[in-house]
């Protein structure tokens, strides 16, 4: 029974990741590039380098993906590299294939192209991340920078800085309008990605974690994600063992970062995510309780 479930899971993984990669490759080659739009991550970097080096961006994307994979291997370890090896090698091939026969979906309507790219690309990337895989893009680059150069800055802040630098570079090399559309593209992209991963839930969520590595996870949430936590003593109903449950309020993106970290150190951890309608109190993205006393 366990073997059958593992096989079923792998089949679903392959199907959904394949669909996600196809959607993302189509969005890049048929919407983003034909309309002269920009985005963050390796895609945006590749388009910028295409302008500077006069080399097709899809080949640059492949080279950058392999470079990120190699750097992840030597700086973050084999386990982190294994998480991105499939997408770092196969997705660029899909991109090259789609680029050879592009079928533009939208032309001469930059605003509409921005919206549809964000929806399709965000949906594709969301399918990949939802199955526990990583695209090996901005998140991996940020992990490397965080570990080697910027250990005092949280991972989420490093990701924001990296994507922001790419958008700023696009504004310098292309024009201000391209950069402004890139910001809109990223907003639609992230909202769609979060919807695919968490459904039509609230912007704020509560994450509950039961793990043997509770001290490491607590430190990660406090120091890297910069969120507060509560720790409760609990007792397993089946094992009768005393354990600790970590509870934190955060954004969906931060919850995914926490999940990815936990998966590296404790594969047997239990994590549940609950939507939160509103949070009153001090904290990033929370509503002040004072404003609601009137």
Secondary structure, DSSP 8 states (H G I E B T S, - for coil): -HHHHHHHHHHHHHHHHHHHHHHHHHHIIIIITTTT---SHHHHHHHHHHHHH-S-HHHHHHHHHHHHHHHHHHHT-HHHHHHHHHHHHHHHHHHHHHHHT---S--S-HHHHHHHHHHHHHHHHHHHHHTT---SSHHHHHHHHHHHT-TTS-HHHHHHHHHHHHHHHHHHHS-HHHHHHHHHHHHHHHHHHHHHHH-S--SEEEEEEE-TTHHHHHHIIIIII----EEEEEE-TTT--EEEEEEEEEEHHHHHHHHHHHHHH-TT-EEEEEEES--BSSSTT-B-SGGG--
